[in-house]
Amino acid sequence: MLKGTSGGEQTSLFSSLLRNYLEETSASVINISQSQNQLADINSLTAFSNQNLGQGGESTDTLNPSTIQENSLMASNPTATDYIETGFKSNQIVDYTVQPGDLLSFIASDFGVCTEAIIWANNLANANSIKPDQVLRIPPVCGVIHKVKNGDTVTSIAKKYGVTADKILAFNNRKEGQPLDINEELIVPDGKISSLIITKPGTQPTIAQRFSNLPDLSDYIVVPTKGRISQWIHGRNGLDIAASCGTNIFAPADATVAVADISGYNAGFGIFTKLIHTNNPNGIQAESVLAHLSKLLVETGDSVKKGQLIALMGSTGRSTGCHLHWEAHGYKLPLSNLRVGSYFK
């Protein structure tokens, strides 16, 4: 399609379509929203089309990138959407089944929302009111899920939760004046419920206590690397093991690789992998998360053996130095009895 006909004198389909699009856009001054990256992509495409793509060494008739005028594309000023993360974000509510050892704050972190949003969506008394196998509704953003009642309007809902009507309309793809259906659920981004019950100081168990009663798989699980414990139990039953970047990371037990993410911030994990230990002797659901890696040597779907080299230590994501963040989901960390600063091989 890009090369056009063999005669070399006719324009390629690509260049014709692109020229027509730009001419129509310039003539009608269409309001569109384009990022700098998208404009750069257009320039890249025209530059590619402008290369020698014809048959027999002849150049096809293409549009010169220099003829693209910035004022042909006029950016609009849409309603502010600061509450929506860059890139696609689903506006659907999802269900999550609480796992042994879960803390509400880290469930919220996994889904990229605030703890209060989950409390409000599930009518929880406080952040400690969850238990294994409980199904939680997770809203797509930090805010409130509102079920429409008789007499509700977008304006009245916005006032109730302390936000602007524009935010509700934009996030729910609604038009101003569009009628609401009774029992319809609307997402209210950044909405707040002032009657939230806050747990009193001192009543929440420490993180270590929350995970102390998990099954002990120390005969089955091995420590995945060597180094020094630089941070004790934190996160979702995790601890940090510090060593030099590039230190070998091994599979703590036989597992299937559920996640192998080789790029991105990933909620602070950086390059990380999640392993599912399905054949553990206790028959429980057990997972290991290994984060802040510099390199992954496995892919999603791989089967790995205990002690198999699977990654190299790094400092990716939210990290201030080379270390491994090791989380044990569903089982007790074998090193949880050691103090910060302890070395092991």
Buried (B, 14 or more C-beta within 10 A) or exposed (E): EBEBEEEBEBBBEBBBEBBEEBEEBBEEEEEEEBEEEEBEEBEEBBEEBBEEBBEEEEEBBBBEBEEBEEEBBEEEEEEEBEBBEEEEBEEEEEEBEBBBBBBBBBBBBBBEBBBBBBBBBBEBEBBBBBEEEBEBBBBBBBBBBBEBEEEBEBEEBBEBBEBBBBBBBBBBEBEEEEEBEEEEBBBBBBBBBEEEEEEEEEEBEEBEEBBBEBBBBBEBBEBBBBBBBBBBBBBBBBBBBBBEBEBBBBBBBBBBBBBBBEEEEBBBBBBBBBBBBBEBEEEBBBBBBBBBBBBBBBEEEBEBEBEBEBBBBBBBBBBEEBBBBBBBBBBBBBBBEBEEEBEEE
